[in-house]
Amino acid sequence: MNTRNKLILVILFLSLVGFGFARERPNIIMVTCHDIGHHLGCYGVKEVSTPNIDKLAEKGLMFRNSYSTSAVCSPGRASLLTGRYPQSNGVMGLIHEPWSWSLNDDEKHIAQILSENGYDTYLVGLNHISDDVKRLGYKYNPLAKGDGEAGITNAAIEVIEKIENSENPVFMKVGYNLVHRLYTQDIDSTKGIFVPPYLANTKKMRGDLAQFQGEIAYLDKLFGKIVEAVAKSEEADNTLILFTSDHGIPYPGAKWNARAAGLQVPTIIYMPETTFTGGKDITDIFSNVDVLPTLLSFIGIQIPINIEGKNFMPFLNGKTPRGPRKYAYGQYTTGMKRDNLSRCIITEEYQLIRYFDQGRSLVLPIDVDPNLFAAHRERGRFSGTRPYAKLYNLKNDPYELNNIAEDENFNNLKKELSSELMKWMIAVDDQLLKGPQRTPYYDRAIKDFLESAIGN
């Protein structure tokens, strides 16, 4: 074979492997936190002090209409990291006792997919999907270098400082427990206090929200240290940073609820000299199941056939005029002693929530002690039997104070969205279409009962 033909083969080979050899693929640092929703400056809450997160959004790409698949931690995280909905991956509720939901045995986590494609994979800090981090695909699980969230930050920075010496690209998931209750940081009301209109503007609520803002400011400070460490590293230009969360803020009307406020999550991505730069503000509907296929497409790894999220790269690269998603979907499976078993569908303008268990509607704005509500010791005031469906206009009523489901002018829309929601539930083989929701606790309880009553 002559030199010219050899050169052609080399060029062809490099074109087929995308980023080329594994080490040439970008490093990925995914930072997640608890319970932050859209309670950030870059998402419009100017009373909150988040200069570092806001700066990343200004430099990178932000999905403004970004939603989780669930309003509690484990299912939201499982969807983010598998690219599959809770009904499909098995994690429909919290993984710890007494709920005990678990990832299906054949589910692949992002760490496993990347590990199989040449990445060194690290988990630093919170996981909350499975106690077996090796099963998820993490090769390394460094311990915190110091106390609490600061120790998680120190450990993550230590990994960042060593990336340049790695033979393989690095994927690191940094999981903060912040901004979950109980709050431990000083209050932050220097720029005022933002009270979402679905919450009562009381002294108790404002005081709690000031504490919440202090937690967010502390998280932002720690996040800033990670971004700074990346910027100082030799791998700065070859490292993608992604910041997101599990679900909405830890207040009634948000967390534990399929309302938009319960499903909102930040999704901010930055990598120099790529599509993830330039301060892009994407308003197309985005779901956290879309993160995995979008990242895999970007780094040149084949998207597994069972992934249910949408690949946004053709849209982000300007090859399509709109994002691939018209609807986002969410589910809340009864847990945490809440009575709002539900499924929902969200468009850029509307949200339809369908309920499947008896319950009563909380009066809005909700007037409770937020800590007592979170501890299941206070429920708030009710307005009677909850309807089967609630419909909200997110453009005119972003805090969902006015249910228009019974307005005859919206009958056709309610029918259309109900039909689309059913199509999704069929696609994910939702158990609710076959009968009442079964839970791991029920299965264990009935097994124990039958063994006691009639023996093995």
C-alpha positions as CSV (number, residue, x, y, z in Angstrom):
1,M,0.0,0.0,0.0
2,N,1.5,3.4,-1.0
3,T,1.9,6.3,1.3
4,R,-1.1,8.2,-0.2
5,N,-3.5,5.3,0.5
6,K,-2.2,4.9,4.0
7,L,-2.9,8.6,4.7
8,I,-6.4,8.2,3.3
9,L,-7.1,5.3,5.7
10,V,-5.8,7.2,8.7
11,I,-8.0,10.2,7.8
12,L,-11.0,7.9,7.4
13,F,-10.4,6.2,10.7
14,L,-10.2,9.5,12.6
15,S,-13.4,10.7,11.0
16,L,-15.2,7.5,12.1
17,V,-14.2,7.7,15.7
18,G,-15.5,11.3,16.2
19,F,-13.4,12.8,19.0
20,G,-10.7,10.2,18.2
21,F,-9.0,8.3,20.9
22,A,-10.7,8.1,24.2
23,R,-8.4,10.7,25.9
24,E,-9.4,13.3,23.3
25,R,-13.0,13.2,24.5
26,P,-13.8,16.0,26.9
27,N,-13.9,15.6,30.6
28,I,-17.4,16.0,32.1
29,I,-18.0,17.4,35.6
30,M,-21.6,17.2,36.6
31,V,-22.6,19.1,39.8
32,T,-25.9,18.3,41.3
33,C,-27.7,19.7,44.4
34,H,-30.9,19.1,46.2
35,D,-34.2,21.1,46.1
36,I,-33.1,24.3,44.3
37,G,-35.7,24.4,41.5
38,H,-35.4,27.7,39.6
39,H,-34.6,29.7,42.8
40,L,-31.5,31.3,41.2
41,G,-30.6,34.7,39.9
42,C,-30.2,33.5,36.3
43,Y,-33.7,32.1,36.4
44,G,-35.2,35.4,37.5
45,V,-35.0,35.3,41.4
46,K,-32.9,38.4,41.8
47,E,-33.1,38.3,45.6
48,V,-30.9,35.2,45.7
49,S,-27.1,35.6,45.7
50,T,-25.8,33.2,43.1
51,P,-23.0,35.0,41.2
52,N,-21.0,31.9,40.3
53,I,-24.0,29.9,38.9
54,D,-25.2,33.0,37.1
55,K,-21.8,33.6,35.6
56,L,-21.8,30.0,34.2
57,A,-25.1,30.7,32.6
58,E,-23.8,34.0,31.2
59,K,-20.8,32.1,29.6
60,G,-22.5,28.9,28.7
61,L,-25.9,27.6,27.7
62,M,-29.0,27.5,30.0
63,F,-32.3,25.6,29.4
64,R,-34.9,28.0,30.8
65,N,-37.9,25.6,30.6
66,S,-36.1,22.6,32.2
67,Y,-38.1,20.0,34.2
68,S,-37.4,16.9,36.3
69,T,-39.5,13.8,35.9
70,S,-40.4,13.8,39.5
71,A,-40.8,16.1,42.5
72,V,-38.7,14.0,44.9
73,C,-35.0,13.2,45.0
74,S,-34.3,9.6,43.9
75,P,-36.6,9.3,40.9
76,G,-35.5,12.7,39.6
77,R,-31.9,11.8,39.9
78,A,-32.4,8.3,38.4
79,S,-34.0,9.9,35.3
80,L,-31.2,12.4,34.9
81,L,-28.5,9.7,35.1
82,T,-30.2,6.9,33.1
83,G,-32.1,9.0,30.4
84,R,-35.2,7.0,31.3
85,Y,-38.5,7.7,33.0
86,P,-39.2,6.5,36.6
87,Q,-41.8,4.0,35.3
88,S,-39.1,2.5,33.0
89,N,-36.0,2.5,35.2
90,G,-37.8,1.3,38.4
91,V,-37.1,4.3,40.7
92,M,-40.6,5.8,41.2
93,G,-40.0,7.0,44.7
94,L,-37.3,7.2,47.4
95,I,-34.7,4.4,47.6
96,H,-34.3,4.4,51.3
97,E,-36.6,2.9,54.0
98,P,-39.5,2.6,54.2
99,W,-40.1,3.3,50.5
100,S,-37.3,1.1,49.1
101,W,-37.7,1.7,45.4
102,S,-34.7,0.4,43.4
103,L,-33.1,0.7,39.9
104,N,-34.0,-2.2,37.7
105,D,-31.1,-4.7,37.4
106,D,-30.6,-4.1,33.6
107,E,-30.6,-0.3,33.8
108,K,-27.4,1.5,32.8
109,H,-26.3,4.6,34.6
110,I,-24.3,7.3,32.8
111,A,-21.2,6.3,34.8
112,Q,-21.4,2.8,33.4
113,I,-22.0,3.9,29.8
114,L,-19.0,6.3,30.0
115,S,-16.8,3.7,31.8
116,E,-17.5,1.2,29.0
117,N,-16.3,3.9,26.5
118,G,-13.0,4.7,28.1
119,Y,-13.8,7.2,30.9
120,D,-12.4,7.2,34.4
121,T,-15.6,7.7,36.5
122,Y,-15.7,9.4,39.9
123,L,-18.5,9.9,42.4
124,V,-17.8,12.6,45.0
125,G,-20.5,13.2,47.6
126,L,-24.2,12.4,47.3
127,N,-25.6,9.6,45.2
128,H,-29.1,8.6,46.4
129,I,-29.9,6.2,43.6
130,S,-28.2,3.0,44.8
131,D,-25.9,2.1,47.7
132,D,-23.7,0.1,45.3
133,V,-21.7,2.8,43.5
134,K,-19.7,0.1,41.6
135,R,-22.9,-1.3,40.2
136,L,-23.7,2.2,38.8
137,G,-20.3,2.3,37.0
138,Y,-18.2,4.5,39.2
139,K,-14.6,3.3,39.4
140,Y,-13.6,5.7,42.1
141,N,-15.5,7.1,45.1
142,P,-13.2,9.5,47.0
143,L,-14.1,10.4,50.5
144,A,-14.8,14.0,51.5
145,K,-11.6,15.9,52.4
146,G,-13.0,17.6,55.5
147,D,-16.3,18.3,57.0
148,G,-19.7,18.4,55.2
149,E,-20.2,20.1,51.9
150,A,-16.8,21.9,52.1
151,G,-15.2,18.5,52.3
152,I,-17.0,17.3,49.2
153,T,-15.8,20.4,47.4
154,N,-12.2,19.8,48.5
155,A,-12.3,16.2,47.3
156,A,-13.7,17.3,43.9
157,I,-11.0,19.9,43.5
158,E,-8.3,17.2,44.2
159,V,-9.7,15.1,41.4
160,I,-9.8,18.2,39.0
161,E,-6.1,18.9,39.8
162,K,-5.1,15.4,38.8
163,I,-7.1,15.2,35.5
164,E,-4.3,16.4,33.3
165,N,-2.2,13.3,34.4
166,S,-5.0,10.9,33.6
167,E,-4.6,8.5,30.7
168,N,-8.3,8.6,30.1
169,P,-11.0,11.4,30.0
170,V,-12.7,11.9,33.4
171,F,-16.4,11.9,34.3
172,M,-17.0,13.2,37.8
173,K,-20.4,13.5,39.5
174,V,-20.3,15.9,42.4
175,G,-23.3,15.6,44.6
176,Y,-24.2,18.2,47.2
177,N,-26.8,17.6,50.0
178,L,-27.4,21.4,49.9
179,V,-29.9,23.0,49.8
180,H,-31.9,20.3,51.6
181,R,-33.4,20.9,55.0
182,L,-32.2,21.2,57.8
183,Y,-30.7,24.6,57.1
184,T,-27.3,25.3,58.8
185,Q,-26.0,28.5,57.1
186,D,-26.5,32.1,58.1
187,I,-29.6,33.9,56.6
188,D,-29.2,35.9,53.4
189,S,-31.6,38.8,53.0
190,T,-29.2,41.4,51.7
191,K,-31.1,41.7,48.4
192,G,-34.5,41.2,49.9
193,I,-36.5,38.0,50.3
194,F,-38.4,36.3,47.4
195,V,-41.7,34.7,48.4
196,P,-43.3,32.7,45.6
197,P,-46.9,33.7,45.3
198,Y,-48.2,30.2,46.1
199,L,-46.7,30.7,49.6
200,A,-48.2,33.0,52.3
201,N,-46.1,36.1,52.8
202,T,-45.9,35.7,56.6
203,K,-43.1,36.5,59.0
204,K,-42.5,32.7,59.5
205,M,-42.4,32.0,55.8
206,R,-40.1,35.0,55.1
207,G,-37.7,33.9,57.9
208,D,-37.5,30.4,56.5
209,L,-36.9,31.7,53.0
210,A,-34.1,33.9,54.2
211,Q,-32.5,30.8,55.6
212,F,-33.1,29.0,52.3
213,Q,-31.4,31.9,50.5
214,G,-28.4,31.6,52.9
215,E,-28.1,27.9,51.9
216,I,-28.2,28.8,48.2
217,A,-25.5,31.4,48.7
218,Y,-23.3,28.9,50.4
219,L,-23.8,26.3,47.6
220,D,-23.0,29.0,45.1
221,K,-19.7,29.8,46.9
222,L,-18.7,26.1,46.9
223,F,-19.7,25.7,43.2
224,G,-17.6,28.7,42.4
225,K,-14.5,27.0,43.8
226,I,-15.1,24.0,41.5
227,V,-15.4,26.3,38.5
228,E,-12.3,28.2,39.5
229,A,-10.3,24.9,39.9
230,V,-11.4,23.9,36.4
231,A,-10.4,27.3,35.0
232,K,-6.9,27.0,36.5
233,S,-6.3,23.5,35.3
234,E,-4.5,22.4,32.1
235,E,-7.7,20.7,31.0
236,A,-9.9,23.9,31.2
237,D,-10.6,24.0,27.5
238,N,-11.3,20.3,27.3
239,T,-13.8,20.1,30.3
240,L,-17.5,20.4,30.2
241,I,-19.3,21.6,33.4
242,L,-23.0,20.8,34.0
243,F,-25.0,22.2,36.9
244,T,-28.4,20.8,37.7
245,S,-30.7,19.6,40.6
246,D,-33.2,16.9,41.4
247,H,-36.5,18.9,41.6
248,G,-38.2,22.0,42.9
249,I,-37.8,24.0,46.1
250,P,-38.5,22.3,49.5
251,Y,-41.8,24.1,50.1
252,P,-45.5,23.1,50.0
253,G,-46.8,23.7,46.5
254,A,-43.4,22.7,45.0
255,K,-41.5,19.6,46.3
256,W,-43.7,16.5,46.8
257,N,-46.0,17.9,44.1
258,A,-46.3,17.5,40.3
259,R,-46.9,21.3,40.0
260,A,-44.4,23.1,37.8
261,A,-42.7,24.5,40.9
262,G,-42.1,20.9,42.0
263,L,-40.6,19.8,38.8
264,Q,-38.5,22.8,37.8
265,V,-34.7,22.2,37.7
266,P,-31.8,24.3,36.5
267,T,-29.8,22.9,33.5
268,I,-26.7,24.9,32.8
269,I,-23.8,23.6,30.6
270,Y,-20.5,25.3,29.8
271,M,-17.5,24.2,27.7
272,P,-15.2,26.7,26.0
273,E,-15.3,27.0,22.1
274,T,-18.3,24.7,21.7
275,T,-22.0,25.0,21.3
276,F,-22.1,25.2,25.1
277,T,-20.8,28.8,25.2
278,G,-22.0,32.3,24.4
279,G,-24.7,32.8,27.0
280,K,-27.4,31.0,25.1
281,D,-30.8,31.1,26.7
282,I,-32.8,28.1,25.4
283,T,-36.6,28.4,26.0
284,D,-37.6,25.1,24.3
285,I,-39.1,22.5,26.7
286,F,-36.4,20.3,28.1
287,S,-36.6,17.3,30.4
288,N,-33.8,15.9,32.6
289,V,-34.0,12.6,30.7
290,D,-32.6,14.6,27.8
291,V,-29.3,15.3,29.5
292,L,-27.8,11.9,28.9
293,P,-28.5,11.4,25.2
294,T,-27.5,15.0,24.5
295,L,-24.1,14.5,26.2
296,L,-23.5,11.2,24.5
297,S,-24.2,12.7,21.2
298,F,-21.9,15.6,21.9
299,I,-18.9,13.4,22.8
300,G,-19.5,11.0,20.0
301,I,-20.8,7.9,21.9
302,Q,-23.7,6.0,20.5
303,I,-27.0,6.5,22.3
304,P,-28.4,3.2,23.7
305,I,-31.6,2.2,21.9
306,N,-33.6,2.1,25.1
307,I,-32.9,5.8,26.1
308,E,-36.2,7.7,26.4
309,G,-34.8,11.2,26.5
310,K,-34.4,13.4,23.4
311,N,-31.0,14.3,21.8
312,F,-30.9,18.1,21.6
313,M,-27.6,18.3,19.8
314,P,-29.0,18.7,16.2
315,F,-31.1,21.6,17.5
316,L,-28.2,23.2,19.5
317,N,-26.0,22.9,16.5
318,G,-28.5,24.7,14.3
319,K,-29.5,21.8,12.2
320,T,-33.2,21.9,13.3
321,P,-35.3,25.1,13.9
322,R,-36.9,23.8,17.2
323,G,-36.0,21.4,20.0
324,P,-37.1,17.8,19.6
325,R,-39.5,18.0,22.6
326,K,-43.0,19.4,22.5
327,Y,-44.0,18.0,26.0
328,A,-42.3,17.3,29.3
329,Y,-43.8,14.7,31.5
330,G,-43.7,14.1,35.3
331,Q,-45.0,11.7,37.9
332,Y,-45.5,11.7,41.6
333,T,-45.9,8.4,43.3
334,T,-47.4,8.4,46.7
335,G,-44.7,8.8,49.4
336,M,-43.7,11.0,52.2
337,K,-47.3,10.7,53.5
338,R,-48.6,12.9,50.7
339,D,-51.9,12.1,48.9
340,N,-51.3,13.4,45.4
341,L,-50.5,10.4,43.3
342,S,-50.4,12.0,39.9
343,R,-49.0,12.3,36.3
344,C,-48.6,15.5,34.3
345,I,-47.7,17.0,31.0
346,I,-46.1,20.4,30.4
347,T,-45.9,22.5,27.3
348,E,-44.3,26.0,26.9
349,E,-47.7,27.5,27.8
350,Y,-49.7,25.0,29.8
351,Q,-49.5,22.2,32.4
352,L,-52.2,19.5,32.9
353,I,-52.0,17.4,36.1
354,R,-54.2,14.3,36.4
355,Y,-54.7,12.8,39.9
356,F,-55.3,9.1,40.7
357,D,-55.8,9.0,44.4
358,Q,-58.3,10.6,46.7
359,G,-57.3,13.9,48.3
360,R,-58.1,17.5,49.0
361,S,-56.7,20.7,47.5
362,L,-54.5,23.0,49.6
363,V,-55.7,26.6,49.8
364,L,-53.2,28.9,48.0
365,P,-51.3,30.8,49.0
366,I,-50.3,28.1,51.5
367,D,-49.9,29.3,55.1
368,V,-47.9,26.8,57.2
369,D,-44.7,26.5,59.1
370,P,-42.4,25.1,56.3
371,N,-40.4,23.0,58.7
372,L,-43.5,21.4,60.3
373,F,-44.9,20.8,56.8
374,A,-41.7,19.1,55.7
375,A,-41.8,17.0,58.9
376,H,-45.4,15.9,58.2
377,R,-46.6,17.6,61.3
378,E,-48.7,20.3,59.6
379,R,-50.6,20.1,56.4
380,G,-52.2,23.5,55.7
381,R,-55.8,24.5,55.0
382,F,-57.9,22.5,52.5
383,S,-60.6,23.7,50.2
384,G,-62.5,20.4,49.7
385,T,-62.2,17.4,47.4
386,R,-59.5,17.7,44.9
387,P,-60.6,17.5,41.2
388,Y,-59.4,14.7,38.9
389,A,-57.6,17.2,36.8
390,K,-56.0,20.7,37.1
391,L,-55.0,22.8,34.2
392,Y,-52.8,25.9,34.3
393,N,-51.7,28.6,31.9
394,L,-48.0,29.0,32.6
395,K,-47.7,32.1,30.6
396,N,-50.4,34.1,32.4
397,D,-50.3,32.2,35.7
398,P,-46.7,31.0,36.2
399,Y,-47.3,30.2,39.9
400,E,-50.4,28.2,39.1
401,L,-52.9,30.0,41.3
402,N,-55.9,29.6,38.9
403,N,-57.1,26.2,37.9
404,I,-58.8,26.5,34.5
405,A,-59.6,22.8,34.0
406,E,-63.3,23.3,34.5
407,D,-63.5,26.3,32.1
408,E,-65.4,25.1,29.0
409,N,-63.2,27.3,26.8
410,F,-60.3,24.9,27.6
411,N,-62.2,21.6,27.1
412,N,-60.5,20.8,23.8
413,L,-57.1,21.6,25.2
414,K,-57.7,19.4,28.2
415,K,-58.8,16.6,25.9
416,E,-55.7,17.0,23.7
417,L,-53.2,17.1,26.6
418,S,-55.0,14.2,28.3
419,S,-54.6,12.2,25.1
420,E,-50.9,13.0,24.9
421,L,-50.4,12.2,28.5
422,M,-52.0,8.8,28.0
423,K,-49.7,8.1,25.0
424,W,-46.7,8.7,27.3
425,M,-48.1,6.5,30.0
426,I,-48.6,3.7,27.5
427,A,-45.1,4.2,26.1
428,V,-43.6,3.8,29.6
429,D,-45.9,1.0,30.6
430,D,-47.3,3.0,33.5
431,Q,-48.9,0.7,36.1
432,L,-51.7,3.2,36.7
433,L,-53.3,2.2,33.4
434,K,-53.7,-1.3,34.8
435,G,-54.8,-0.6,38.3
436,P,-53.8,1.2,41.5
437,Q,-50.2,1.9,42.1
438,R,-48.3,-1.0,43.9
439,T,-45.2,-0.1,46.0
440,P,-42.3,-2.1,47.3
441,Y,-43.6,-1.7,50.8
442,Y,-46.9,-3.3,49.8
443,D,-45.2,-6.2,48.1
444,R,-43.1,-6.9,51.1
445,A,-46.0,-6.4,53.5
446,I,-48.3,-8.8,51.6
447,K,-45.5,-11.4,51.3
448,D,-44.9,-11.2,55.0
449,F,-48.6,-11.4,55.7
450,L,-49.2,-14.5,53.5
451,E,-46.2,-16.3,54.9
452,S,-47.4,-15.7,58.5
453,A,-51.0,-16.7,57.6
454,I,-50.5,-19.7,55.5
455,G,-46.8,-20.5,55.6
456,N,-44.3,-20.9,52.7
